[in-house]
Each structure stands twice: as structure tokens, then as C-alpha cells.
Amino acid sequence: MEILLASAVGILTACGIYLILRQRTFPVIIGLSLLSYAVNLFLFATGRLALNQPPILNKYADVPYTDPLPQALVLTAIVISFGMTAVVVMIALSSYLSARDDGINMTDKGGEDA
Amino acid sequence: MNHWIIAPIVLPAVVAPFIIMVMRFHRDLQRVFSVASVVALNIIALVLLSSAMDGTISVYELGNWPAPFGIILVLDRLSAMMVMLTTVLALAVVLYAIGSGWDTRGRHFHALFQFQLMGVLGAFLTGDAFNLFVFFEVLLIASYGLMIHGGGTTRLRAGVQYVVYNLLGSSLFLIALGTLYSVTGTLNMADLAVRVAELPVEDTALLRVGAVLLLLVFAIKAAVLPLHFWLPASYANAPMPVAALFAIMSKVGAYAILRMYTLVFGPGVAITDGLVGTWLLPAALLTLAAGSFGILGSRNLARLVAFGAITSMGTLLIAISLFTPQATAAALYYAIHSTFTAALLFLIADLVLERRGGALVPTPPMAQSGLIATLFFVGAIAMAGMPPLSGFVGKLLVMDAARASSQVWAIWAVILTTSLITILGLSRAGSILFWKPHDASMAPFPRPEDEEDAADKDPLLAPEPVPGLAFVPVFALIAALVALTVLAGPVMRYTEATAAQLFAPSDYIETVLQRPGS
């Protein structure tokens, strides 16, 4: 399971970075989402992997438990990255509609002189 | 428990939705409430400063959960100083935005402004690393809105780059925090400091990775050289009053470096000893050099000032990267100075941009050319670090503190050479802007096209400046710089006490974790 999760994080990160380096905003946004999935999985794994265990301490019996804090962190991170993705989609869309071009570079004269 | 500590976060958090929901169609009410909120924040910051001045560290436990488990806010000298700096700057910026009519060129300026303040003030006050991430996101998401305020094609395209770059930075921040958590099992800064000091040296490769990743994230915020590419395009294309507010945002990165690498990975911690200073100092020197060449090479006033902001971050980070109490005290003094200076020059740039456009080519004389030329001259003196203003005192303090370093010659050479280049660049810009128009032999040059104001066609969004008010915050910032020069003694005593507090983190840790005398 460790192999599965680690390779999932690795592949998602690699694909995300590849897409972020593309020239158009749409693949870049997809790449950012992939990267945020990778980050969320990674955060989840920082509490160590445990199957079928409650995230609650039991003070009457010494039963195994899983760390609840990374789950809370991941929840926060998911909400934030979801909101951020929505914002970047809106900004990219209005930039596309305004410039009639969804390239991410500003190599035209607008980049240097505006 | 001192409830004042949470007031700087709660007040803008309440005012911003109130502005959106209750008075979204009342321009004047928005202005009144926004200014009232910033004035109240100034008063709160004064209260906080006076309570932190004697060296007391106060802790606010959110939801009354004790430290390693709950989220805490911590007020010490450094936080109080940064909060005060932010609120004073915010007052100047909000007055300028109203005076120049910038707040009416798009919707929701004041609400976004309040959210931005909430994020910045929260980042300065929090004592929890994950909470720091959350406040970074709050200030970033507000800054995305402010950055594209007023619309226009170039600004939107620059906005996309800015947002994408910062989203990458946020992902990196989360990875760094996850790495730290997986090694130490905590994200409370004081608790992190205790755990990191206890770890055996041979078992800390992962922790060092986390520390370096975290430094990268803060370096993105602080625009350190290999990671500074976002800053000129973003600041130069943002509305200028917003860029003036952003002067504090790069200081958030510097603050975070100072906080994490004195408290958690401090100079005394064996595992990360010398790790940060070794990398940060050359990067800061290069940042300063790149910024000054940018000033010399800019063909546009807004870009020139943005590169000026980069040079000031370079000088600031040189002082921080020495990690000695003396250098840190100098860095804090320079941080106050450079925030006001960058903001001042952005506001002056806006005065120029409104009258003749930002391109550095000769044009016919603009209105109020003499007054604006004088203001630009004062701002340029402050930016270049010439006497008599506080930039000179600040650079002198930084260079004096660098004498103890082994790289003193490199530091002195870079600071002095870049000061000269900065003076050259600023005088070139000033003479093109203000002297060339009076050259009688010059043929009239057509006014460069302004392509930005697409939003102005909407009659609801026609700018509504308040005549005369735009100059008040500019003069106020100059007055602040003069005051900083005249009162350099008391300010330095405060920053020296702050540095002493930062380099003796045991007080902080004991207060936060409530373990008296351990």
C-alpha cells in the first residue's frame, strides 16, 4: 500500500509539473489541480498509513488509532485548493475573453511595456 | 486572556462581508466604513504595541484550547511592530485609493482590501505553522482580486501569471508543512522548536528537506532572486495603490523567514546550523544586484518602482541572512523604511501614470509637474539610501552589522555599487519625466496610448476621485520617513530589544507551552 500511495503522489506531481510548464492556461490549471491532489495525498500520508482504525483515542483499552490531525489538515487544504482553482479559472477565462488568446506568456508588447 | 490580540483579525473579517452585503451600492458608505475600520485597526495596533513594548509575550488561545493542541495567536515585539507597520501603511493606501478614485474603477475594492488586511495581520500574529499557511491563502486570495481590480487585458494576463505562480507556492508550502509534521508530529511553532531541538542529528535528513522547502516558499513571497520573476510583472500591472499595499506582502515573507529561522531552526540548532544563512546571503546579494539593474533598464515607471521594491527586499534579506542580533535589529529598521518608501514611490508613480502614462519617453509637461517632481525627488532619495532620509540610516546600520561577517567585503561592495546604480536609474527616470518636457527644442511627442481603462466605460464604475485627498497620504508617508529618521534612536532601541527577544526564544516557548521555568 505504501508503494501504491507513494507512486500515486509521485505520478500526480510529475504530471502536474509537466502540465504547468505548458503554454496555455487550460493545461496549466489542470496541472495545478493534479498537483493539489498530489499534495493532499501526501499530507494525508504524513500521519502514517493505517487501515480500518478510528481517529479516536480510547482511554479504556489500548487499541490502535490513526492520527486525526492530517485528516483535518487535508480537509482545509482541499477547501482552499478548490476555492483557488475556481478563482484561477475565472481570472483565466476573463483574460482569455479580453485578450482573445489563452497563452500564459506575455511575450507581446503588453508584457514589457504596459 | 488579552482579547485585543484577536481584534486585528476579527475586525476586518466582520467589516468586509458587511461592506459586500449591506452597502454594495453605496460608494460613500463603503469609503466611510473602510476608513473607519482601518483607523480602528491603527488604534488596536497602538494598544498591542504598548502592551508588547516592555517585552511581554502574550498568548491568545483560540477556543481556549491549550497550546500544542489548539491554534494560538502570539503577540511579541516583532508581531506588534509588524502589525503597527501594516495598519499605518493601510491607512495611507486606503486614503490614496479614495482620493484618486481607484476604489471606484471596479467593484468590491474596499471589501477585498479588508480581507487582505485580515490575512496580513493574521500571518503576523499566528503562532501555528499551518495557521500561517491559512492566513497566507487569505491574503493571497484577496490579493488576486485586488491585483486585477479595474480590469484591462494586460492586467488580467499578468494576474493569471501571478495567481498560477502563487498557487505553486502554496502547494510547496503544504508539502513543506507535511514533511515537518511527519517528522515532528506537531505544527505549533513553539512545540516544533522543542521537538526539533530534541531530534538526534543523524536522523534528520527529512527535517532538513522540510526546512529548505519552507525557506523556498518564503523566498517566493519575499521575491529572492531565482524566485523573483513574478514580482515586476505583477506589481507593475496591478493598480498602483494596490502595489503600494503589496509592499507589506513581500515583508510577510521576510517576517516568516525571520520567525521560523530564529525560533524553530534557530542559529543554535545543530541540525540546520548554517543551512539557511549559507544559501540566503548569496541569493540576497544577487537579488539586490538584479533589482538595481532592473531599475537602470526599465522603460516604464511602474516597472522601475517594482524593481526598486526588489532591491529593498535584497538589502533587507542580506541583513536577515546574517542571523545576528545586531543585523536583525538593522533589518527591522530597514523593513519599516523600505515598506514606506516602496509604497510612497508606487503612489507617486500613480500620480504620474494618471497624468501622462508610465512610459519613460519624453512627453509634453503634465499637470502639477513641479509638485510631483519634488515628491519623486524625495522618494528617490529615500529609495537610493541617500542622506538625509532614513534609507541612509538603514543602509548604514546594515553595513555596520555586516562588519562581523566573514563576507563583509562582498556585502559592502554589492550594497555600495547597487546604491550608485539605483541613483543613476532613478535620476535617469526623473530627468526624462520632469526635465525633458521643458526642453524647448524638443518636438511634441504624442501621448502614449493607455489601454487599461476598459472598465471606465461603465457609467456605474466611472472613477470618482476626491480632489486634493490623493496628496495627503503621499505627504503623510514622507512625514513618516522623516519621523523615522529623526526618531531613529528610539526606533533602534525597540528593534534591538526585538532582536534580543528573537534570539532568546526560550521565553517565547515557555510562554506558549505554559511551562514556567523549565
Interface residues (C-beta under 8 A of the other chain):
Chain A: I20 T25 V28 I29 L32 L35 S36 A38 V39 F42 L43 A45 T46 G47 R48 D67 L69 P70 L73 T76 A77 I80 S81 G83 M84 V87 V88 I91 A92 S94 S95 S98 A99 I104 M106 G110 G111 E112 D113 A114
Chain B: F130 V134 E137 I141 Y144 I148 G151 G152 T153 T154 L156 R157 A158 G159 V160 Q161 V163 V164 L167 L168 S170 S171 L174 I175 L177 G178 T179 Y181 S182 G185 L187 A233 A236 N237 R299 N300 A359 E451 E452 A454
